Amino acid sequence: MTSSESELRQQLLSWYDAHRRDLPWRGTRDPYRIWVSEVMLQQTQVSTVIPYYDAFLRRFPKLPDLAAASLDEVLKVWQGLGYYARARNLHATAQRVMAEHGGCLPDRYAVLRRLPGLGDYTAGAIASIAFGECVPAVDANARRVLARLLAIREEIAQPATLRYLRDRASALLPCDRPGDFNQALMELGALICTPKNPRCTDCPWQMSCQAYAQGIQELLPLRRARSALPHFTVTAGVIWRPDGRVLIAQRKPDAMLGGLWEFPGGKCQNGETLPECLCREVYEELGIEVAVERPLTTLRHGYTHFRITLHVFVCRLVSGEPQAIGCASWRWVTPQELSDYAFPVTDRKVVKLLQERS
C-alpha cells in the first residue's frame, strides 16, 4: 500500500461520513434491529430489503415477539424475500436467546458466533455496530474492495484467501469506530467498488489501490468459473376435493424451502411421463391416489444452484386420506384461504391463477 493504515482508515471514514446512504437500520443501535437487517441483506439488494425490513419489524417489533410467533407466521412475513433458511434461523435464534440469554442478544462476537445462522460476518456486524466490539465484518462487498486494494490474484473463495482478507480488515479496523468502518467498507463496495464498471475516480482509496495502479480492477476478484446449472423437470398437482377445497403440503423444516407450503409433487425420474411422476410423488408424499385430469400451467424458475421447469396439473382425489409421510403437514383449504400460507415463488403464481379463476 502507498498509504499507511491510519491514512486509509481516515480516508474511508471521511468518505463514509459524507456519502453514506440514509438507511432504516442506520438510525438505531438496537441489536435486534441490526441483526434483522444484516440477515435480510445477505445476498439481497438494499432496495429489496427495505419494505420487508419495515414489515417484519411492524409484525415483530421486539425479539420476544419474534420468539413467540409460529414459524408459519414468520415465513408468511418473509414470503418473497427468498433464502428462507435465513427466516428459520432468525426464528430459532430468537427462541434460543429467550431461553439462554434472557431475551437479549449477546454483546460479544464469540458468543454470537455460536447462535444458529450467525456466521463470521453476521456476528462481526452485530458485535461491531451494536456493541462497539473491535471485530471485522467482511461481506462480499468488503472482500471485493480488499481484493482490489491489495491486488489479490488468488481465487477469492479459497479459505486461505478469505482468512487473509479478514486479517487485513482486522489490521485496518479502528477500535474507536469499528461499526462505522465495517459499514463504510461495505458501502464502498456497494456504491463505488462495484463488481462491474467500478467508479475508481470517486474512490477515496484510488491512489492506494494496487489493482487500479496495475489496471486490473475489473479482473478482480478472481472467481472459479461456474459450471452450467443442472435442470430438473418437476410436477405439481392442484388436487381438488368435491367440496371445492384444494390440498397443500408443508415442506419438512430441514428441506430446501423448509416450512413453506406447496402443491404436492416432485422431480421426474428417467422414463416417467409427467402424470406418472405426479401420481408417484403424491403417493410417496401423502399416501393418496389421484387422477391427473388436465394441464393447468407450466412455469420456469431458477434457483441458486439449479433450474426447474414446473408442470402443474389439475387433479382429483381418487382414494385415501392424506398422511404426512414425505412432508411436515397438509391442509385442505379454499382458494381464498391460500393467502394465509407462505408459498415459494412458483407456487404463489399457481395461487394467483386459482384465485383469479375462483
Wavefront OBJ file of the C-alpha trace (Angstrom):
o trace
v 0.000 0.000 0.000
v 1.122 3.556 -0.667
v -0.735 4.930 2.331
v -0.404 3.964 5.959
v -3.181 2.062 7.627
v -4.146 5.161 9.628
v -4.457 7.185 6.417
v -6.608 4.501 4.808
v -8.880 4.450 7.846
v -9.315 8.209 7.828
v -9.896 8.387 4.083
v -12.584 5.734 4.190
v -14.363 7.089 7.264
v -14.347 10.639 5.880
v -15.866 9.373 2.642
v -18.467 7.381 4.575
v -19.438 10.335 6.743
v -20.058 12.388 3.606
v -21.681 9.806 1.335
v -23.358 7.045 3.347
v -26.937 6.247 2.484
v -29.727 7.039 4.916
v -30.992 3.510 5.573
v -33.597 2.483 8.181
v -31.221 0.316 10.218
v -28.545 3.021 10.428
v -30.583 5.152 12.772
v -30.538 2.613 15.597
v -28.173 0.839 17.941
v -30.845 -1.734 18.803
v -29.059 -5.108 18.413
v -32.284 -6.854 17.397
v -32.993 -4.441 14.550
v -29.393 -4.530 13.388
v -29.462 -8.337 13.440
v -32.662 -8.465 11.372
v -31.236 -6.048 8.810
v -27.955 -7.930 8.471
v -29.718 -11.251 7.939
v -32.064 -9.769 5.346
v -29.199 -8.103 3.481
v -27.400 -11.394 2.900
v -27.428 -11.971 -0.887
v -30.239 -9.422 -1.261
v -30.186 -5.830 -2.542
v -30.917 -2.935 -0.210
v -33.853 -1.712 -2.301
v -35.496 -5.135 -1.997
v -34.848 -5.416 1.738
v -36.251 -2.071 2.940
v -40.000 -2.850 2.595
v -39.506 -6.345 4.060
v -37.488 -4.906 6.958
v -40.230 -2.396 7.747
v -42.984 -5.034 7.507
v -41.049 -7.534 9.623
v -40.500 -5.034 12.426
v -44.134 -3.936 12.355
v -45.136 -7.550 12.898
v -42.279 -8.479 15.273
v -41.084 -5.185 16.840
v -39.018 -6.858 19.567
v -37.069 -10.094 19.862
v -39.629 -11.656 22.262
v -42.345 -11.036 19.647
v -40.350 -12.997 17.073
v -39.623 -15.803 19.524
v -43.294 -16.132 20.491
v -44.518 -16.317 16.883
v -45.033 -19.547 14.969
v -42.692 -20.420 12.145
v -45.665 -20.162 9.776
v -46.174 -16.547 10.823
v -42.510 -15.733 10.310
v -42.363 -17.371 6.882
v -45.515 -15.569 5.779
v -43.985 -12.165 6.564
v -40.723 -13.270 4.899
v -42.523 -14.621 1.805
v -40.925 -13.350 -1.397
v -37.572 -12.376 0.122
v -36.062 -15.773 -0.651
v -33.298 -17.801 1.018
v -35.816 -18.981 3.599
v -33.205 -20.636 5.815
v -32.471 -17.101 6.993
v -36.012 -16.762 8.359
v -35.895 -20.166 10.007
v -32.572 -19.324 11.648
v -33.860 -15.945 12.842
v -36.818 -17.655 14.475
v -34.729 -20.435 16.039
v -32.134 -17.974 17.295
v -34.770 -15.713 18.849
v -36.169 -18.664 20.783
v -32.700 -19.702 21.898
v -31.850 -16.168 23.004
v -35.027 -16.102 25.062
v -34.166 -19.436 26.670
v -30.437 -18.937 27.231
v -29.731 -15.193 27.263
v -32.744 -13.610 28.927
v -34.131 -12.260 25.661
v -31.076 -10.094 24.912
v -28.629 -10.786 22.101
v -25.128 -11.462 23.492
v -22.798 -8.486 23.213
v -19.645 -10.411 22.237
v -18.664 -11.829 18.882
v -17.536 -15.169 20.286
v -20.936 -15.817 21.879
v -22.938 -14.530 18.925
v -20.975 -16.832 16.643
v -22.414 -19.878 18.427
v -26.028 -18.973 17.651
v -27.886 -20.577 14.696
v -27.254 -18.852 11.382
v -24.717 -16.340 12.718
v -21.526 -16.797 10.733
v -18.342 -14.746 10.897
v -19.823 -11.820 9.015
v -23.180 -11.508 10.790
v -21.694 -11.982 14.264
v -18.999 -9.420 13.453
v -21.525 -6.922 12.133
v -23.762 -7.140 15.216
v -20.842 -7.073 17.641
v -19.189 -4.063 15.997
v -22.239 -1.985 15.009
v -24.487 -2.615 18.006
v -21.907 -3.135 20.753
v -18.724 -1.434 19.503
v -16.574 -4.555 19.695
v -13.417 -4.208 17.599
v -14.014 -7.124 15.224
v -14.202 -7.115 11.406
v -17.325 -7.863 9.370
v -16.238 -8.885 5.902
v -19.088 -9.466 3.434
v -18.893 -9.922 -0.348
v -18.651 -6.169 -0.911
v -15.812 -5.807 1.578
v -13.974 -8.799 0.115
v -14.136 -7.266 -3.344
v -12.804 -3.916 -2.101
v -9.906 -5.523 -0.227
v -9.062 -7.895 -3.075
v -8.678 -4.901 -5.384
v -6.924 -2.696 -2.853
v -4.317 -5.421 -2.322
v -4.413 -6.830 -5.897
v -5.140 -10.329 -4.598
v -4.725 -12.733 -7.509
v -5.778 -15.877 -5.665
v -9.306 -17.208 -6.015
v -11.498 -15.234 -3.649
v -13.424 -18.219 -2.269
v -10.349 -20.148 -1.134
v -10.274 -20.481 2.683
v -6.704 -19.165 2.854
v -7.668 -16.094 0.820
v -10.704 -15.427 2.994
v -8.582 -15.677 6.141
v -6.014 -13.272 4.701
v -8.668 -10.713 3.763
v -10.193 -10.942 7.216
v -6.741 -10.427 8.760
v -6.183 -7.352 6.594
v -9.601 -5.989 7.549
v -8.709 -6.513 11.222
v -5.456 -4.618 10.773
v -7.273 -1.648 9.241
v -10.096 -1.594 11.794
v -10.156 1.499 14.082
v -11.295 0.408 17.519
v -12.901 3.781 18.239
v -15.311 3.341 15.280
v -15.382 -0.359 14.349
v -19.051 -0.443 13.348
v -18.755 2.629 11.144
v -15.613 1.296 9.481
v -17.197 -2.079 8.736
v -20.227 -0.351 7.243
v -18.013 2.035 5.295
v -16.094 -0.823 3.718
v -19.346 -2.487 2.665
v -20.778 0.830 1.455
v -17.711 1.458 -0.687
v -18.219 -1.911 -2.350
v -21.932 -1.310 -2.858
v -21.676 2.212 -4.293
v -18.199 2.680 -5.791
v -16.137 -0.515 -5.991
v -18.908 -2.410 -7.770
v -18.470 -5.804 -9.472
v -18.603 -4.220 -12.943
v -17.530 -0.734 -14.022
v -16.150 0.421 -10.658
v -16.145 4.197 -10.250
v -12.464 4.441 -9.412
v -12.258 8.227 -9.843
v -14.766 8.601 -6.967
v -12.980 6.187 -4.644
v -11.225 7.506 -1.537
v -8.680 4.705 -1.900
v -7.924 5.214 -5.583
v -4.310 6.266 -5.099
v -3.608 3.333 -2.770
v -5.390 0.687 -4.827
v -2.900 -1.768 -6.276
v -5.425 -3.191 -8.741
v -6.115 0.315 -10.089
v -2.393 1.024 -10.383
v -1.995 -2.148 -12.448
v -5.161 -1.564 -14.499
v -6.701 -4.878 -13.401
v -9.510 -3.664 -11.141
v -12.219 -5.134 -13.372
v -10.469 -8.505 -13.430
v -10.543 -8.864 -9.652
v -11.531 -10.600 -7.506
v -10.822 -13.904 -9.200
v -13.610 -16.467 -9.028
v -13.859 -20.075 -10.055
v -15.621 -20.468 -13.391
v -19.222 -21.536 -12.903
v -20.360 -24.802 -14.383
v -23.684 -24.992 -16.180
v -26.619 -25.184 -13.784
v -28.463 -28.507 -13.794
v -32.074 -28.542 -14.919
v -34.896 -30.613 -13.429
v -38.365 -31.389 -14.708
v -40.834 -31.118 -11.819
v -44.558 -31.747 -11.467
v -47.149 -30.362 -9.053
v -50.796 -31.201 -8.576
v -53.715 -28.929 -7.775
v -55.754 -31.693 -6.122
v -59.422 -30.817 -5.680
v -61.938 -32.278 -3.289
v -65.673 -32.249 -4.175
v -66.331 -29.504 -1.612
v -64.122 -27.059 -3.535
v -61.056 -27.328 -1.332
v -57.546 -27.912 -2.616
v -54.736 -29.889 -0.979
v -51.482 -28.225 0.077
v -48.477 -29.751 1.850
v -45.829 -28.214 4.076
v -42.188 -28.931 3.329
v -40.142 -30.504 6.111
v -38.131 -27.988 8.182
v -34.757 -29.409 7.139
v -35.602 -29.488 3.416
v -34.911 -26.773 0.879
v -37.616 -24.122 1.339
v -38.360 -25.844 4.640
v -41.554 -24.764 6.363
v -43.140 -23.336 3.223
v -46.343 -24.721 1.741
v -46.659 -26.093 -1.779
v -48.854 -28.004 -4.167
v -47.749 -31.656 -3.860
v -45.379 -33.123 -6.445
v -41.707 -33.562 -7.192
v -38.928 -34.349 -9.657
v -39.423 -36.647 -12.628
v -37.353 -39.808 -12.818
v -35.895 -41.185 -16.038
v -38.520 -42.754 -18.279
v -41.523 -41.359 -16.402
v -44.308 -39.426 -18.058
v -45.387 -36.257 -16.282
v -48.666 -37.799 -14.985
v -46.785 -40.916 -13.796
v -44.323 -38.736 -11.932
v -47.052 -36.710 -10.268
v -49.058 -39.761 -9.163
v -45.930 -41.391 -7.716
v -44.761 -38.256 -5.904
v -48.177 -37.551 -4.405
v -48.459 -41.139 -3.151
v -44.933 -41.072 -1.666
v -45.539 -37.698 -0.047
v -49.115 -38.072 1.195
v -50.188 -41.702 0.731
v -53.122 -40.901 -1.540
v -54.058 -41.812 -5.103
v -55.012 -39.084 -7.543
v -56.209 -38.905 -11.123
v -54.437 -36.370 -13.350
v -57.117 -34.617 -15.375
v -55.526 -31.794 -17.373
v -52.570 -29.399 -17.512
v -53.019 -26.085 -15.683
v -49.790 -24.181 -16.366
v -46.046 -24.565 -16.954
v -43.575 -22.396 -15.031
v -39.812 -21.957 -15.255
v -37.678 -20.796 -12.362
v -34.006 -20.520 -11.486
v -32.605 -21.157 -8.018
v -29.033 -20.508 -6.943
v -27.705 -23.936 -7.908
v -30.249 -25.325 -10.379
v -33.201 -24.533 -12.639
v -36.585 -26.164 -12.948
v -39.492 -26.433 -15.348
v -42.626 -26.992 -13.276
v -45.601 -28.677 -14.928
v -48.784 -28.070 -12.926
v -51.840 -30.289 -13.393
v -55.412 -30.245 -12.169
v -56.087 -33.481 -10.279
v -58.861 -35.111 -8.293
v -58.609 -37.326 -5.234
v -59.321 -40.981 -6.057
v -58.696 -42.735 -2.747
v -57.027 -42.411 0.628
v -56.770 -39.797 3.336
v -53.644 -37.592 3.298
v -50.829 -38.523 5.680
v -47.679 -36.544 6.440
v -45.259 -39.133 5.019
v -42.857 -37.073 2.934
v -43.974 -33.696 4.244
v -44.348 -31.926 7.589
v -48.107 -31.351 7.399
v -51.045 -30.931 4.999
v -54.285 -28.964 4.712
v -57.468 -28.877 2.629
v -58.131 -25.174 2.012
v -60.318 -22.948 -0.138
v -58.674 -20.864 -2.867
v -59.230 -17.749 -0.728
v -57.539 -19.365 2.292
v -54.370 -19.961 0.262
v -53.428 -16.339 1.017
v -52.937 -17.286 4.680
v -49.981 -19.554 3.892
v -46.394 -18.883 2.819
v -45.509 -20.383 -0.571
v -42.375 -20.390 -2.752
v -42.414 -18.103 -5.778
v -43.591 -20.700 -8.316
v -46.451 -21.882 -6.116
v -47.520 -18.281 -5.499
v -48.090 -17.968 -9.244
v -50.357 -21.007 -9.079
v -52.186 -19.500 -6.096
v -52.765 -16.291 -8.052
v -54.091 -18.260 -11.018
v -56.501 -20.249 -8.830
v -57.766 -17.169 -7.022
v -58.323 -15.328 -10.294
v -60.433 -18.228 -11.558
v -62.399 -18.875 -8.392
l 1 2 3 4 5 6 7 8 9 10 11 12 13 14 15 16 17 18 19 20 21 22 23 24 25 26 27 28 29 30 31 32 33 34 35 36 37 38 39 40 41 42 43 44 45 46 47 48 49 50 51 52 53 54 55 56 57 58 59 60 61 62 63 64 65 66 67 68 69 70 71 72 73 74 75 76 77 78 79 80 81 82 83 84 85 86 87 88 89 90 91 92 93 94 95 96 97 98 99 100 101 102 103 104 105 106 107 108 109 110 111 112 113 114 115 116 117 118 119 120 121 122 123 124 125 126 127 128 129 130 131 132 133 134 135 136 137 138 139 140 141 142 143 144 145 146 147 148 149 150 151 152 153 154 155 156 157 158 159 160 161 162 163 164 165 166 167 168 169 170 171 172 173 174 175 176 177 178 179 180 181 182 183 184 185 186 187 188 189 190 191 192 193 194 195 196 197 198 199 200 201 202 203 204 205 206 207 208 209 210 211 212 213 214 215 216 217 218 219 220 221 222 223 224 225 226 227 228 229 230 231 232 233 234 235 236 237 238 239 240 241 242 243 244 245 246 247 248 249 250 251 252 253 254 255 256 257 258 259 260 261 262 263 264 265 266 267 268 269 270 271 272 273 274 275 276 277 278 279 280 281 282 283 284 285 286 287 288 289 290 291 292 293 294 295 296 297 298 299 300 301 302 303 304 305 306 307 308 309 310 311 312 313 314 315 316 317 318 319 320 321 322 323 324 325 326 327 328 329 330 331 332 333 334 335 336 337 338 339 340 341 342 343 344 345 346 347 348 349 350 351 352 353 354 355 356 357 358
